Amino acid sequence: METTVSSASPRPWPLAPAPTAAAGPLLSVRDLCRHFPIRSRGFGRKVTGTVRALDDVSFDLFPGETLGLVGESGSGKTTTARCILRALAPTSGEVIFRPPGGRPVDLARLSDRELKPLRTQMQMIFQDPFSSLNPRMTVGQIVGEPLVIHGLAKGDALDARVDDILRRVGLKPEHRSYYPHAFSGGQRQRIGIARALIMRPSLIVADEAVSALDVSVQAQVLNLLKDLQAEFRLTYLFVAHNLDVVRHFCDRVAVMYAGRIVELAPAAQLFAAPRHPYTKALLAAVPWPDPDVKMKFDVPGEIADPSRLPSGCAFHPRCKQCFAPCLSQRPLLLDPVGDAHFVACHLHDPSHQHVA
Ligand code: SF4
């Protein structure tokens, strides 16, 4: 039986809508956790610890908006994306999806069978346009496969749908019979976008969708994504390491550290006046040339180990502004001045301001 969401939230939630959002959220993530047990070697494989890859992540995503998810490698942004799409099962929390014209459902609680029809509404664009396309399939087979899997089109109708979406992403119908190796990186990413869009989804999760592309090609693909967003009223969750891209492409930005969101704000506001010490350090480290190369920035130490998170604020061992409450009290994600600029830092918590 389909799992639906009760109208009453188990507790009041402080995340106000984005300033531009007229409608309710398409997606509401609440207290999302993904923990992995650490097991001993040998007989019994006893659980000896827990990796807290995601820890109480909450945010809303509004129809037609682009929310950027940024942070260092290991901050939990890709795990968040994978849990939302149920490529990974969350340990706890809610992922409430409101498909246009449909009832809200908690994706975190659905079985694979219940999820299948909803997968037409949620699609992913992958980072690597070289490995994400099957080299033994033609472009027509790759792009049309989701329609075939869901039994939505075949024969001439399938070919017509494929031709149409190829044109919309800047390719040609004759490309239908080509194999992926015949295309450049940018063209392959267009094929990946066509495959994601052919189901007419409402939510697209783009995981480092342009980071493998040359800078000039990145701009073309980002422009294409913006045009398609306007044409199909798409909502994007945009996972990225490149803050320059995020600044120009996203409406709002969530900054993650050690499996938690530490700041969430409209993009212009976050880049003009960041509040969290970690965000300030990230912005000072722009540009980030390569997601696989460890970033160097003006913060001592390494990102917190998710199997041994520090007490209080997980950032406290690296924070130059750390003060007493940071050592023992975990900061909540608050909107301290009511401008939809959320921050999880005791410096901005009114209850600690007499101390700071
Ligand atoms: Fe730094 Fe404390 Fe704020 Fe954490 S809560 S970022 S340690 S000032």
Residues whose N, C-alpha, C, O or C-beta is under 5 A from the ligand:
A	BS01	SF4	P277 C313 F315 H316 C319 Q321 C322 F323 C326 P331 A344 C345 H346 L347
